[in-house]
Amino acid sequence: MRKTHKDESAKVALDRRGFLRAVGGAGSLAAAVAVSPLAGSEAQASETADEKVKARYQETAHVQAFYRTNRY
């Protein structure tokens, strides 16, 4: 039996699809490996309880100038 051009092109197309699947799988595997160390660690609070409730807003001279120029 003789191979036709159509059979050869179908084989090449399947090979390309297999290659792209492998590349896509490798990319997602690499992303999962990169994220996995982050998921295992516990989160640390960046502020203490006292820092969370302290007053943060201060109306300084440059804030007053901003309000004055923008009429707030």
Gaussian input, Z-matrix of N, CA and C with variables (Angstrom, degrees):
# hf/3-21g

backbone

0 1
 N
 C     1     B1
 C     2     B2     1     A1
 N     3     B3     2     A2     1     D1
 C     4     B4     3     A3     2     D2
 C     5     B5     4     A4     3     D3
 N     6     B6     5     A5     4     D4
 C     7     B7     6     A6     5     D5
 C     8     B8     7     A7     6     D6
 N     9     B9     8     A8     7     D7
 C    10    B10     9     A9     8     D8
 C    11    B11    10    A10     9     D9
 N    12    B12    11    A11    10    D10
 C    13    B13    12    A12    11    D11
 C    14    B14    13    A13    12    D12
 N    15    B15    14    A14    13    D13
 C    16    B16    15    A15    14    D14
 C    17    B17    16    A16    15    D15
 N    18    B18    17    A17    16    D16
 C    19    B19    18    A18    17    D17
 C    20    B20    19    A19    18    D18
 N    21    B21    20    A20    19    D19
 C    22    B22    21    A21    20    D20
 C    23    B23    22    A22    21    D21
 N    24    B24    23    A23    22    D22
 C    25    B25    24    A24    23    D23
 C    26    B26    25    A25    24    D24
 N    27    B27    26    A26    25    D25
 C    28    B28    27    A27    26    D26
 C    29    B29    28    A28    27    D27
 N    30    B30    29    A29    28    D28
 C    31    B31    30    A30    29    D29
 C    32    B32    31    A31    30    D30
 N    33    B33    32    A32    31    D31
 C    34    B34    33    A33    32    D32
 C    35    B35    34    A34    33    D33
 N    36    B36    35    A35    34    D34
 C    37    B37    36    A36    35    D35
 C    38    B38    37    A37    36    D36
 N    39    B39    38    A38    37    D37
 C    40    B40    39    A39    38    D38
 C    41    B41    40    A40    39    D39
 N    42    B42    41    A41    40    D40
 C    43    B43    42    A42    41    D41
 C    44    B44    43    A43    42    D42
 N    45    B45    44    A44    43    D43
 C    46    B46    45    A45    44    D44
 C    47    B47    46    A46    45    D45
 N    48    B48    47    A47    46    D46
 C    49    B49    48    A48    47    D47
 C    50    B50    49    A49    48    D48
 N    51    B51    50    A50    49    D49
 C    52    B52    51    A51    50    D50
 C    53    B53    52    A52    51    D51
 N    54    B54    53    A53    52    D52
 C    55    B55    54    A54    53    D53
 C    56    B56    55    A55    54    D54
 N    57    B57    56    A56    55    D55
 C    58    B58    57    A57    56    D56
 C    59    B59    58    A58    57    D57
 N    60    B60    59    A59    58    D58
 C    61    B61    60    A60    59    D59
 C    62    B62    61    A61    60    D60
 N    63    B63    62    A62    61    D61
 C    64    B64    63    A63    62    D62
 C    65    B65    64    A64    63    D63
 N    66    B66    65    A65    64    D64
 C    67    B67    66    A66    65    D65
 C    68    B68    67    A67    66    D66
 N    69    B69    68    A68    67    D67
 C    70    B70    69    A69    68    D68
 C    71    B71    70    A70    69    D69
 N    72    B72    71    A71    70    D70
 C    73    B73    72    A72    71    D71
 C    74    B74    73    A73    72    D72
 N    75    B75    74    A74    73    D73
 C    76    B76    75    A75    74    D74
 C    77    B77    76    A76    75    D75
 N    78    B78    77    A77    76    D76
 C    79    B79    78    A78    77    D77
 C    80    B80    79    A79    78    D78
 N    81    B81    80    A80    79    D79
 C    82    B82    81    A81    80    D80
 C    83    B83    82    A82    81    D81
 N    84    B84    83    A83    82    D82
 C    85    B85    84    A84    83    D83
 C    86    B86    85    A85    84    D84
 N    87    B87    86    A86    85    D85
 C    88    B88    87    A87    86    D86
 C    89    B89    88    A88    87    D87
 N    90    B90    89    A89    88    D88
 C    91    B91    90    A90    89    D89
 C    92    B92    91    A91    90    D90
 N    93    B93    92    A92    91    D91
 C    94    B94    93    A93    92    D92
 C    95    B95    94    A94    93    D93
 N    96    B96    95    A95    94    D94
 C    97    B97    96    A96    95    D95
 C    98    B98    97    A97    96    D96
 N    99    B99    98    A98    97    D97
 C   100   B100    99    A99    98    D98
 C   101   B101   100   A100    99    D99
 N   102   B102   101   A101   100   D100
 C   103   B103   102   A102   101   D101
 C   104   B104   103   A103   102   D102
 N   105   B105   104   A104   103   D103
 C   106   B106   105   A105   104   D104
 C   107   B107   106   A106   105   D105
 N   108   B108   107   A107   106   D106
 C   109   B109   108   A108   107   D107
 C   110   B110   109   A109   108   D108
 N   111   B111   110   A110   109   D109
 C   112   B112   111   A111   110   D110
 C   113   B113   112   A112   111   D111
 N   114   B114   113   A113   112   D112
 C   115   B115   114   A114   113   D113
 C   116   B116   115   A115   114   D114
 N   117   B117   116   A116   115   D115
 C   118   B118   117   A117   116   D116
 C   119   B119   118   A118   117   D117
 N   120   B120   119   A119   118   D118
 C   121   B121   120   A120   119   D119
 C   122   B122   121   A121   120   D120
 N   123   B123   122   A122   121   D121
 C   124   B124   123   A123   122   D122
 C   125   B125   124   A124   123   D123
 N   126   B126   125   A125   124   D124
 C   127   B127   126   A126   125   D125
 C   128   B128   127   A127   126   D126
 N   129   B129   128   A128   127   D127
 C   130   B130   129   A129   128   D128
 C   131   B131   130   A130   129   D129
 N   132   B132   131   A131   130   D130
 C   133   B133   132   A132   131   D131
 C   134   B134   133   A133   132   D132
 N   135   B135   134   A134   133   D133
 C   136   B136   135   A135   134   D134
 C   137   B137   136   A136   135   D135
 N   138   B138   137   A137   136   D136
 C   139   B139   138   A138   137   D137
 C   140   B140   139   A139   138   D138
 N   141   B141   140   A140   139   D139
 C   142   B142   141   A141   140   D140
 C   143   B143   142   A142   141   D141
 N   144   B144   143   A143   142   D142
 C   145   B145   144   A144   143   D143
 C   146   B146   145   A145   144   D144
 N   147   B147   146   A146   145   D145
 C   148   B148   147   A147   146   D146
 C   149   B149   148   A148   147   D147
 N   150   B150   149   A149   148   D148
 C   151   B151   150   A150   149   D149
 C   152   B152   151   A151   150   D150
 N   153   B153   152   A152   151   D151
 C   154   B154   153   A153   152   D152
 C   155   B155   154   A154   153   D153
 N   156   B156   155   A155   154   D154
 C   157   B157   156   A156   155   D155
 C   158   B158   157   A157   156   D156
 N   159   B159   158   A158   157   D157
 C   160   B160   159   A159   158   D158
 C   161   B161   160   A160   159   D159
 N   162   B162   161   A161   160   D160
 C   163   B163   162   A162   161   D161
 C   164   B164   163   A163   162   D162
 N   165   B165   164   A164   163   D163
 C   166   B166   165   A165   164   D164
 C   167   B167   166   A166   165   D165
 N   168   B168   167   A167   166   D166
 C   169   B169   168   A168   167   D167
 C   170   B170   169   A169   168   D168
 N   171   B171   170   A170   169   D169
 C   172   B172   171   A171   170   D170
 C   173   B173   172   A172   171   D171
 N   174   B174   173   A173   172   D172
 C   175   B175   174   A174   173   D173
 C   176   B176   175   A175   174   D174
 N   177   B177   176   A176   175   D175
 C   178   B178   177   A177   176   D176
 C   179   B179   178   A178   177   D177
 N   180   B180   179   A179   178   D178
 C   181   B181   180   A180   179   D179
 C   182   B182   181   A181   180   D180
 N   183   B183   182   A182   181   D181
 C   184   B184   183   A183   182   D182
 C   185   B185   184   A184   183   D183
 N   186   B186   185   A185   184   D184
 C   187   B187   186   A186   185   D185
 C   188   B188   187   A187   186   D186
 N   189   B189   188   A188   187   D187
 C   190   B190   189   A189   188   D188
 C   191   B191   190   A190   189   D189
 N   192   B192   191   A191   190   D190
 C   193   B193   192   A192   191   D191
 C   194   B194   193   A193   192   D192
 N   195   B195   194   A194   193   D193
 C   196   B196   195   A195   194   D194
 C   197   B197   196   A196   195   D195
 N   198   B198   197   A197   196   D196
 C   199   B199   198   A198   197   D197
 C   200   B200   199   A199   198   D198
 N   201   B201   200   A200   199   D199
 C   202   B202   201   A201   200   D200
 C   203   B203   202   A202   201   D201
 N   204   B204   203   A203   202   D202
 C   205   B205   204   A204   203   D203
 C   206   B206   205   A205   204   D204
 N   207   B207   206   A206   205   D205
 C   208   B208   207   A207   206   D206
 C   209   B209   208   A208   207   D207
 N   210   B210   209   A209   208   D208
 C   211   B211   210   A210   209   D209
 C   212   B212   211   A211   210   D210
 N   213   B213   212   A212   211   D211
 C   214   B214   213   A213   212   D212
 C   215   B215   214   A214   213   D213

   B1=1.4496
   B2=1.5303
   B3=1.2802
   B4=1.4466
   B5=1.5200
   B6=1.3480
   B7=1.4662
   B8=1.5204
   B9=1.2897
   B10=1.4565
   B11=1.5132
   B12=1.2987
   B13=1.4656
   B14=1.5279
   B15=1.3264
   B16=1.4605
   B17=1.5304
   B18=1.3191
   B19=1.4606
   B20=1.5286
   B21=1.3175
   B22=1.4633
   B23=1.5235
   B24=1.3383
   B25=1.4648
   B26=1.5246
   B27=1.3282
   B28=1.4578
   B29=1.5252
   B30=1.3208
   B31=1.4590
   B32=1.5281
   B33=1.3362
   B34=1.4603
   B35=1.5220
   B36=1.3362
   B37=1.4538
   B38=1.5224
   B39=1.3232
   B40=1.4539
   B41=1.5168
   B42=1.3135
   B43=1.4550
   B44=1.5215
   B45=1.3166
   B46=1.4636
   B47=1.5184
   B48=1.3196
   B49=1.4661
   B50=1.5204
   B51=1.3101
   B52=1.4602
   B53=1.5164
   B54=1.3195
   B55=1.4639
   B56=1.5244
   B57=1.3196
   B58=1.4628
   B59=1.5284
   B60=1.3272
   B61=1.4597
   B62=1.5185
   B63=1.3335
   B64=1.4679
   B65=1.5273
   B66=1.3239
   B67=1.4654
   B68=1.5194
   B69=1.3218
   B70=1.4646
   B71=1.5141
   B72=1.3285
   B73=1.4601
   B74=1.5113
   B75=1.3278
   B76=1.4644
   B77=1.5251
   B78=1.3225
   B79=1.4677
   B80=1.5165
   B81=1.3228
   B82=1.4607
   B83=1.5239
   B84=1.3322
   B85=1.4587
   B86=1.5267
   B87=1.3205
   B88=1.4631
   B89=1.5235
   B90=1.3162
   B91=1.4702
   B92=1.5210
   B93=1.3167
   B94=1.4607
   B95=1.5242
   B96=1.3139
   B97=1.4610
   B98=1.5258
   B99=1.3172
   B100=1.4658
   B101=1.5266
   B102=1.3200
   B103=1.4610
   B104=1.5255
   B105=1.3113
   B106=1.4573
   B107=1.5254
   B108=1.3420
   B109=1.4720
   B110=1.5251
   B111=1.3117
   B112=1.4596
   B113=1.5154
   B114=1.3219
   B115=1.4530
   B116=1.5237
   B117=1.3209
   B118=1.4478
   B119=1.5163
   B120=1.3009
   B121=1.4614
   B122=1.5228
   B123=1.3305
   B124=1.4608
   B125=1.5195
   B126=1.3055
   B127=1.4593
   B128=1.5227
   B129=1.3116
   B130=1.4591
   B131=1.5210
   B132=1.3158
   B133=1.4618
   B134=1.5215
   B135=1.3181
   B136=1.4593
   B137=1.5312
   B138=1.3322
   B139=1.4648
   B140=1.5187
   B141=1.2919
   B142=1.4626
   B143=1.5240
   B144=1.3182
   B145=1.4644
   B146=1.5260
   B147=1.3408
   B148=1.4691
   B149=1.5284
   B150=1.3273
   B151=1.4596
   B152=1.5240
   B153=1.3282
   B154=1.4617
   B155=1.5190
   B156=1.3306
   B157=1.4680
   B158=1.5218
   B159=1.3076
   B160=1.4716
   B161=1.5358
   B162=1.3084
   B163=1.4573
   B164=1.5276
   B165=1.2999
   B166=1.4688
   B167=1.5213
   B168=1.2963
   B169=1.4588
   B170=1.5166
   B171=1.3305
   B172=1.4573
   B173=1.5215
   B174=1.2987
   B175=1.4596
   B176=1.5300
   B177=1.3002
   B178=1.4668
   B179=1.5220
   B180=1.3171
   B181=1.4600
   B182=1.5256
   B183=1.3157
   B184=1.4692
   B185=1.5283
   B186=1.3390
   B187=1.4615
   B188=1.5267
   B189=1.3171
   B190=1.4643
   B191=1.5245
   B192=1.3285
   B193=1.4614
   B194=1.5258
   B195=1.3119
   B196=1.4620
   B197=1.5208
   B198=1.3383
   B199=1.4595
   B200=1.5270
   B201=1.3268
   B202=1.4533
   B203=1.5351
   B204=1.3252
   B205=1.4653
   B206=1.5290
   B207=1.3229
   B208=1.4643
   B209=1.5224
   B210=1.3240
   B211=1.4684
   B212=1.5111
   B213=1.2814
   B214=1.4725
   B215=1.4955
   A1=108.24
   A2=114.50
   A3=121.59
   A4=111.36
   A5=117.14
   A6=120.59
   A7=109.36
   A8=115.03
   A9=119.80
   A10=109.36
   A11=115.55
   A12=121.83
   A13=110.50
   A14=116.40
   A15=121.29
   A16=110.87
   A17=117.57
   A18=121.09
   A19=111.01
   A20=116.96
   A21=120.87
   A22=111.53
   A23=116.72
   A24=118.85
   A25=111.09
   A26=118.33
   A27=121.31
   A28=110.04
   A29=117.64
   A30=121.76
   A31=110.59
   A32=117.36
   A33=121.36
   A34=110.23
   A35=117.33
   A36=120.73
   A37=110.58
   A38=117.98
   A39=120.68
   A40=110.66
   A41=117.71
   A42=120.39
   A43=110.89
   A44=117.52
   A45=120.94
   A46=110.62
   A47=115.64
   A48=119.18
   A49=110.60
   A50=116.00
   A51=119.71
   A52=111.21
   A53=116.33
   A54=120.70
   A55=110.47
   A56=117.05
   A57=120.20
   A58=111.38
   A59=117.26
   A60=119.44
   A61=110.75
   A62=115.82
   A63=119.82
   A64=110.78
   A65=116.64
   A66=120.22
   A67=110.55
   A68=117.29
   A69=120.93
   A70=111.80
   A71=116.96
   A72=120.66
   A73=111.71
   A74=116.64
   A75=120.32
   A76=110.59
   A77=117.63
   A78=120.88
   A79=112.06
   A80=116.79
   A81=119.08
   A82=111.08
   A83=117.11
   A84=120.36
   A85=110.44
   A86=117.07
   A87=120.85
   A88=110.95
   A89=117.28
   A90=120.29
   A91=110.81
   A92=117.28
   A93=120.63
   A94=110.81
   A95=116.97
   A96=120.67
   A97=110.27
   A98=117.13
   A99=120.68
   A100=111.74
   A101=117.77
   A102=121.81
   A103=111.91
   A104=118.29
   A105=120.88
   A106=114.40
   A107=122.74
   A108=119.07
   A109=112.91
   A110=117.70
   A111=120.99
   A112=111.47
   A113=116.78
   A114=120.74
   A115=111.92
   A116=118.71
   A117=121.34
   A118=114.89
   A119=118.95
   A120=120.77
   A121=111.00
   A122=114.90
   A123=119.39
   A124=110.21
   A125=115.58
   A126=120.56
   A127=109.25
   A128=116.41
   A129=122.43
   A130=108.52
   A131=117.35
   A132=121.10
   A133=108.68
   A134=116.15
   A135=119.90
   A136=111.88
   A137=116.63
   A138=120.88
   A139=109.89
   A140=114.79
   A141=118.62
   A142=108.86
   A143=116.46
   A144=120.65
   A145=111.09
   A146=116.73
   A147=120.02
   A148=111.26
   A149=116.56
   A150=119.92
   A151=111.76
   A152=117.06
   A153=120.05
   A154=112.89
   A155=118.09
   A156=120.77
   A157=112.92
   A158=118.70
   A159=119.51
   A160=110.88
   A161=115.51
   A162=121.32
   A163=108.92
   A164=116.35
   A165=120.24
   A166=112.84
   A167=116.50
   A168=119.59
   A169=109.89
   A170=114.44
   A171=119.53
   A172=107.80
   A173=115.73
   A174=119.66
   A175=108.68
   A176=115.30
   A177=121.84
   A178=109.93
   A179=115.89
   A180=120.90
   A181=111.73
   A182=117.88
   A183=117.80
   A184=111.28
   A185=117.98
   A186=120.65
   A187=109.36
   A188=117.08
   A189=120.37
   A190=111.07
   A191=117.45
   A192=120.75
   A193=110.43
   A194=117.10
   A195=120.70
   A196=110.62
   A197=116.53
   A198=120.23
   A199=111.76
   A200=116.99
   A201=121.59
   A202=110.61
   A203=117.46
   A204=119.81
   A205=112.05
   A206=116.74
   A207=119.98
   A208=113.04
   A209=116.97
   A210=124.68
   A211=113.58
   A212=116.53
   A213=121.62
   A214=109.38
   D1=140.54
   D2=-175.00
   D3=-100.74
   D4=136.24
   D5=178.58
   D6=-79.08
   D7=140.65
   D8=177.45
   D9=-100.71
   D10=167.02
   D11=178.12
   D12=-62.21
   D13=-34.00
   D14=-179.12
   D15=-65.65
   D16=-40.63
   D17=178.94
   D18=-64.04
   D19=-41.84
   D20=-179.60
   D21=-66.96
   D22=-40.45
   D23=179.78
   D24=-68.36
   D25=-33.56
   D26=177.16
   D27=-65.81
   D28=-39.89
   D29=178.84
   D30=-64.45
   D31=-42.78
   D32=178.54
   D33=-63.68
   D34=-40.50
   D35=179.97
   D36=-64.30
   D37=-40.18
   D38=178.09
   D39=-66.69
   D40=-36.80
   D41=177.89
   D42=-64.86
   D43=-39.84
   D44=177.63
   D45=-63.97
   D46=-41.86
   D47=179.99
   D48=-64.13
   D49=-40.68
   D50=178.38
   D51=-63.71
   D52=-40.40
   D53=178.77
   D54=-63.56
   D55=-45.68
   D56=-179.05
   D57=-65.87
   D58=-35.77
   D59=175.91
   D60=-63.62
   D61=-42.31
   D62=-179.22
   D63=-65.09
   D64=-41.97
   D65=179.42
   D66=-65.07
   D67=-42.64
   D68=178.35
   D69=-64.31
   D70=-39.91
   D71=178.13
   D72=-66.17
   D73=-39.47
   D74=179.55
   D75=-66.54
   D76=-37.48
   D77=178.83
   D78=-65.47
   D79=-42.87
   D80=179.69
   D81=-70.44
   D82=-32.98
   D83=176.56
   D84=-65.98
   D85=-42.12
   D86=178.88
   D87=-63.60
   D88=-38.80
   D89=178.48
   D90=-66.57
   D91=-39.05
   D92=179.48
   D93=-66.32
   D94=-38.72
   D95=179.30
   D96=-68.10
   D97=-37.38
   D98=-179.26
   D99=-67.92
   D100=-32.25
   D101=-176.40
   D102=-87.08
   D103=-25.62
   D104=-173.25
   D105=-59.06
   D106=-37.71
   D107=177.08
   D108=-64.85
   D109=-28.39
   D110=-179.76
   D111=-72.00
   D112=-33.17
   D113=-176.19
   D114=-72.26
   D115=-26.87
   D116=-176.20
   D117=-82.13
   D118=-18.65
   D119=-176.66
   D120=-86.79
   D121=151.66
   D122=178.16
   D123=-84.47
   D124=148.06
   D125=179.80
   D126=-78.07
   D127=138.51
   D128=177.87
   D129=-104.90
   D130=137.15
   D131=177.06
   D132=-72.22
   D133=132.06
   D134=-179.80
   D135=-83.52
   D136=-16.00
   D137=-179.44
   D138=-128.44
   D139=150.24
   D140=173.83
   D141=-81.76
   D142=172.79
   D143=-179.65
   D144=-63.69
   D145=-37.17
   D146=179.36
   D147=-66.71
   D148=-38.60
   D149=-179.56
   D150=-68.94
   D151=-29.00
   D152=-179.37
   D153=-69.75
   D154=-29.18
   D155=-175.60
   D156=-102.51
   D157=-1.15
   D158=-178.28
   D159=-73.24
   D160=157.43
   D161=178.37
   D162=-72.01
   D163=133.96
   D164=-177.09
   D165=-111.96
   D166=-29.88
   D167=-175.53
   D168=-79.75
   D169=128.80
   D170=175.71
   D171=-132.19
   D172=125.37
   D173=-179.40
   D174=-87.23
   D175=89.36
   D176=-178.38
   D177=-87.92
   D178=178.78
   D179=-177.37
   D180=-62.19
   D181=-39.63
   D182=-178.39
   D183=-72.78
   D184=-28.31
   D185=175.21
   D186=-69.92
   D187=-42.55
   D188=177.57
   D189=-62.75
   D190=-38.79
   D191=177.61
   D192=-64.98
   D193=-39.18
   D194=177.47
   D195=-62.17
   D196=-47.62
   D197=177.91
   D198=-60.53
   D199=-40.89
   D200=-178.87
   D201=-64.17
   D202=-43.32
   D203=-177.04
   D204=-75.92
   D205=-25.94
   D206=-178.81
   D207=-103.91
   D208=0.51
   D209=176.54
   D210=56.33
   D211=54.71
   D212=175.76
   D213=-97.07

